[in-house]
Amino acid sequence: MYTTRLRIIHFDVSQGESSLISLLGQGEDFHVLIDGGRKCRGRYVARCLRRLGIDYLDAVVCTHFDNDHHEGLVPVIESRDIDVGRLLVPKFGYNTEKFDGLKRACEEQDVDWEVAEKDELLIDSDGCELKIIHVGTPDIRDDNTASIACLLTMNSFIYYTGGDLPSAMEERLPLPAHVCAFKVGHHGAETSTSEDFVEALNPSAAFISAGRHVHGHPRQEILDFLRDQDTVQRVYSTNCVNPRQGFHDEDALLSVHAKGLACSNRTNGVLGHIVVYTDDKLSRQHTDSKVGYFVLRPPPEGYGPWRAYKHICSNRKHLAKQCSPGGIVHLRDDEYPEFRLAELSPSIRAKRARTAGTFTFAPLLSLSEQERKVEFRPGSPIHNYMEDPPNFTVVQAPQGAPRVPKRKAAVLVYDHADNAKRTGACVGCNERRGRGPPDPSQLVDCSHDEAWYVCDDCRPLYRKGFDCEQ
């Protein structure tokens, strides 16, 4: 019989990421929130936390500076019903002004603001450990390299998540030869989750958090080699906006062996939260015939029990099959996040109250962009969610379809005449320098032959200087 349970919730925040890791023990519980999506999605996350009965977060991790990861933490920090023990942030990043709103929220709510340290334990109880294994490196062009990566272990169950770390950095992480499940990096972008990285992990499940975005996540090439990897039994996505080949919705096609599964159904107002469950008994089972953990998704109809899928780690040829919810999945009804958009969205509740007869989402989905702006305020829950289609679709991609151009990298503009700015803080991580003149060994030249201060941690990356005009 179990004594402790482990629950990982991947919240459906459309384009962005937010995950809650909870150790549910016989006595004390531990809760760690990793990222919060964009600010309007963070309001969802806060509501879900309240529904789950969580009034205290032991730690909140902000993996890096991107808006679709850190903005949603502001409503969580500001929530009067949720206390936060401490907030861990990356050391590196070139645009720390992005964090101003989060910093103000921490100051107002008296939340400790800490720079994450490698090998720091966020959970260490009942044989369960959540450890920071990577704190990133600076890159003046890309904040993704500063992402915090974490490894979660409970007996033989191992789970990895690493924000938007690029492939080259993922491949150098100190990871074991087998990880049961992992969060696909950078929402399924081609810059993360290389084929070599997946083969080294030998995972049995992969999770993608993605939504409507100009970059078109997740990429087809990422989905293809995840599907072709023998050990991967299923690829779960919170939702998928773009048509993708070879992935099926088992509820529509009755194909229980299909690997790709999007967990949202916007037509029915169902958000695609994904829950991973194991306990101290299941997490010890790594044999060909015993289930090591379960993955659960909301019912696509919007009512009834959650759908549960069993995963057996050691059998490389096993495909996860549908199993009945409940039973060995020891979660109560109040331990699942809210999956109905109508229950979370004030604008939907108001619309439903004004609707005569049975309320459906069909008229909302058919609104034009201009009608949507008139009917719902921009940034409201329904405004942001209604265009997400329900599932992966089995269609052929149009031949010769133009690829969406990548956004240009932000241009860094420096005032070379301001000596205090150049030598007062590290050019890589923005860490303030102490008093007194800098030592010549701490200075590097930019492309304009101006001297800039670099701290000890960042110095190996700037030995040859740097180009300050991108």
N, C-alpha and C positions, 0 to 999 in steps of 0.2 A: 504494500500500500504506500502511496506517495506521502511525503511529509512536506515537501516544497515543490512549487510549480513555477515554471518559467514561461512568460508570455511576452512576445514581441509583436507590437502593432505597427504596421506600415500604414500611416494615415493617407488617405486619398486627398492630396492637396493640389490636384491637377499638376501643372508644371512646377516642380519643386520637390522638396523632400522634408519629411517629418516622421520620426519613429520614436516609439515609447518602449523601453525595455523595463519589465517589471519582474522582480523576484517576489513571489507570493508565498510567504512562509507561514508556519503555524502561529508564529508570534508577530515579529516585525516584518513589514513589507519594505521593499526598496524600489524606487522609481527613478529612472533616468530618461530624460527627453533629449533626443538628438535632432537638432534643427526644428524649424517651425513653418517652412514654406514662406510664401509672400504674406504681407500683413493681413490681407482680407482672409487668407486661409488660416492664419494664426488664430483668428476668432473662432473658426471651426474647431481647431485643436483644443483651445481653452474650453469650449463647450463640451467636447468629448471627454476631456479630463474630469470635468465636473460630473458628467453622467457616470463615469467610472468610479466616482466616489473618491477621487484623488485630491486631497487638499494640501499635499506636501510633495515636492519633487526634491529628492536628495541632491541631484545635480542636473544641470542643463548644459549640453554641449553644443556650441556653435562651430560647425566644422570649418567654415571659411566665410569670406566677406560677401559672397554673391547674394543678391537680394532674395532669390528664391529659396535660400536656406536660412538666412538670419532675420529677415524682416518679421516673420510670423512669431518670433520669440517675444517681441515687444508686447502684444496683447496678453501673452501668458505671464510675463513678468508683472504687468500692470494689473492682472486679475486680483481682485480683493479676496477671492475664495481660494486662491492657490498660493502657498508659500514656497519659496525657492531657497534651497540651502546655499548653492553657489553656482555661478556661471563660468564655464571654462571656454576660453576663446583661443584662436591660434596666435602664435607670436608674430607671424610674418604677414605681410600684405602691404601693398603700396598705397591704397586709398582708405585710410582709416576713418575718413570722414563719413563713410557709409555707416559706421557703427555709432554715430552720434546719438541717434534715437534710442538705440539699445543701451548705451551708456547712461543716458538721462534716466531711462526707466529703472536701471539698476540703482542709481543714486537715490531716486525718489522712493524706491521700495526697500532700500537698505540691503540689497543683494550683493554678495561678495563677487567682485570681478577678478578672475584669475587667469593667468596665462597657463595653458595646458603644458604638462610635462610628460615626457616619454616614460612609460612603465608605471604611470600613476593608476591606481586602482579606484574605480568608481563604484564598484560593487565587490564585496569580498565577504560572502556569508554562505553557510550551508553548502559548501563545495562549488559555489558559483562565483565566477570572476568576470568582471568587465574591466578590461585594461586598455589604456591608450598605448598603441604600439608605434605610432608615427605622428609627429607634430608638424610635418611639412618643412619645406625649404623655400626661401624667398625667390621670387621671380618678378622683375619689374613689369613684365608684360601680362602676367596671368596669375590671378589669385587662387586658381584651382590647385596649384602646387603646394599651397599652404594648408591644404585640407588635413584635418585631424582624422586618423584612422583608428578604429577600435576592434578588439577581438573579444568575443564573449564565449566563455566555456562553462559547461555544466556537465561534469563527468565526461562522457565520450561525445557529447553534443558540442559542436563548435560553429560559431556564426561570425561572419566578418562584415564590416561596413566601413567605407572610407571616403564618403563625400564625393568630390569630383576629382580625385587624384588621377593624373595622367597615367597611361600604361607603363611608361618607363619607370615610374616611381612605384607603381603597384607590384611590378615584377621583382623589385628589390626588398619588399616587405618581409619581415621575419615571420612567415606563416607556416603552419604545419603542412604535411603532405596531403592531408585530407581535411576539408572544411565541409561540414554537412550542408550549410546553406549560406548564401551571401547576397548582399545588396549590390546590384550591378552599378558600377561607377558612372557618374555624370549622366544619369537618366537614360542610359543606353546609347550615348554618343560614341562616335568612332574613335575618339581620343582616349577612351578608357576601355578596360576589360578586353585585353588582347586575347587572342586564341591561346597563346603560350601561358598566360596567367590563369585562364580557366582550366587548362589541362593540368597545371601544377596544383590547383585547388582540389580537383576531383569532386566537385559539389554534386549534391543530388537535387537541389532546388536553387533557383535564381529569382530575385525580386527586382522589379523595375518600377520606379516612381516617375511618371511622365504625364504630360498633358499638352494642351494647345500651346504651340511655341513656334517661332519662325525657323528654328533649326530642325524641326521634324523629328524629335526623339520619340521612340527609340529607332535607331538605324536598322535597316534591313540586314546589313552584313553582320551586325552583332547578334540579331535574332537567329540568323542562319547557323552560325557555328555553335551557338548555345543549343539549338535544336539538334545539331549533328553530334554533339558531345555525348558519348555513351553514358556517362554517369549522371547526366542531367535528366531527371525524371519529368520535371515541369519547369516552365518559365511563367511566373505570375507577374502581371502588370496591373497597376491600379486602374489604368485605362489607356487606350491607344487611339489617338486622333487620326493618324495617317493609315491608309490601307496597307496591310502587310501580308505577304504571301506565306502560306504553309502553316498558319496558326488558326485554330478552330475554337469555337465556343461549344463545349460539350453539351450545353443545355439546348442549343439550337440544332446541332448536327448529330447528337447522340454518339459522339466519338470520345469515349472515355480515355483513349490512349493518346489523344492529341496533347502535345507538349505545351503549346502556347495557350494561355488563358488570361483574358482581361477580366477583371473582377467588378467592373462597374456596369450599370445599365441605366443610362441617363433618361431613357424614355420612361422608365418606372421611377425615376428619382432616386436610384440606388447609388450611393457612393462606393467606390471600390476599395474599401479598407481590406488589408490582408493581415491575418493573425497567424503567428507561429506559436505552437504550444508543445511543450514537453515538461516532464517532471523528473524527480530524482530516480524514479524507476525506469521510465522510458529512455531517459538520457544515457543509461548504462547499456542499452540494447544495441549492439552493432553486429548482428548476425543476419544471415540470409533470410530468415523467416520471421523476424520480429520488427515491429514498428519502432523507430527511434524518435520520431516526432510527427506532428500533424500540422497541416496548413489549412486554414479555414477562410472562407470567403462569404460575403453576405448572399442571401438568396436573391437571384436576379429579379424575381417577381416583386420584391419589396416586402414580403411577409414570410413567416415560417422560420424554421431553424437554419442556422448557418450550414453551408456545405463543407464537409471535412474531407481531406485527402491525405492518405497515409504515405509516409516516406520511409524506405528501408535503405540504409546507407551502403551496406557492404556488398549488395548484389548489383553488379555493374549493369546487368541486362534487365533489371526490373523497371517496369513502367508504373508510376503511381496510378492507382485506381480509385474511383470514388468509393467512399465508405460512409456509412450512416453517421450523421452528426450525433453528438452525445456519447454515451458509453464511456470509453476510456479518456475522452477529452474532458477533463475535470474543470470546466469553467462554468460558472453560473451565468444566468442571463444578464446580470448587471456587470459582468466582467468583459463584455463585448462593447466596442465603440458603437455609437449611433451610426446607422448606415443609411437612414432616410434623409434625403435633402430637405423634404418638406418639414421634418421635425427640427432641423437645425437652422433653417433660413427664416428670419422674420418676414422677409418680403414674400416668400412662398405661403407662409401661414396667413398673411393678410390677403393674398390673392385667393387662396382656397376659401377663406371665410366669405368672400364676395361672390363666389361661384355657385350658381344654382345647380343642384344635382351632384353627380359624381365628379370629383376633381381628377383631371388627368394632366399630364405634362405635354400632350401632343400639340395643343395650341401654342404653348410657349416655345416649343422647338421649331415651329413654323414661322415665327416672327422674323421679319427682316432685321438687319442691323440697326437701322434707324428706328424702327418700332420698338426694338429692345431698349434702346437708349431712352425712349420716351416712357416706356412701361416700367422699367427698373433702373434705378440709379446705377451709374457705372461703379464697379467695385463691389456691388451687392452679391450675395452668394449665387443667386440664380443667374445673374448677368454673366458671371465668370464660368459657370458650369454647364449651361444649357446646350452649348454647341458640341460638347464632347460626345461622340457616338458611343454606342453601348459596348462593342467588343471588337476584337481583331476580326477582320473580314477576310474571306478566302477569295481573293480576286487577283487578276494579273495586273501588275503595275503598268501604266501606260508607257509604251515604247518612246524613247526619246524625251521623256518628261524632264524639263529643266530642273536642275538641283537648286535648292534655295541657297543663295550666296551667303557666305559667312559674314558676320558683322566684323567691321574693321576694329582692330585693337584700339583701345583708348590711347590717345596721345598724351604723353606726360609733358607738361610745360613747367619748366623750372626758371626761377629768377636767379640767374647766375651772379648778379650783383649783390645778392643778399648772403653775405658770408655766414651770418648766424644760422640761416636756414640750411646751408650746405654742411655745416659742421656741428650743428646742435643736436641732430638726430640721425640715426642710421638710415642710409638710403634704401636698404633692403627691408628692414622690419619696423622702421620708424621708432625704434627704442631710443629714448632720450639719453644723451651723453652727460657725464658728470661735469662738474665745474673745472675751470682751468683750460688752458689751450690743449688741443688734441695732439697726441704723439704722432710724428710723421708716419710711423708704421701703421697707423689707423686710417690713413687717408688713401684714396684712390682717385685717379683722374678720369673725368668723363671725356666725351668726344670733343669738348670745347676747351680741354686742358684746364678745367677748373677742379679744385680738390674737394672731395666729398668724404664725410666720415662714414666708416663701415665698422660695425661691431665685430667681435671675435667670431660669433656664430656665422655671420654672413660673409666674412672675408674670403673663405675659399671660393665663393662664387664670383667674386669681383677682383681676382688677382690681375686680370688683364684690363681692368677698368670696365666701362660700360658706355653704351651709346644712349645719350639722353634725348635724342630726337628719334622717336619711333615712326 
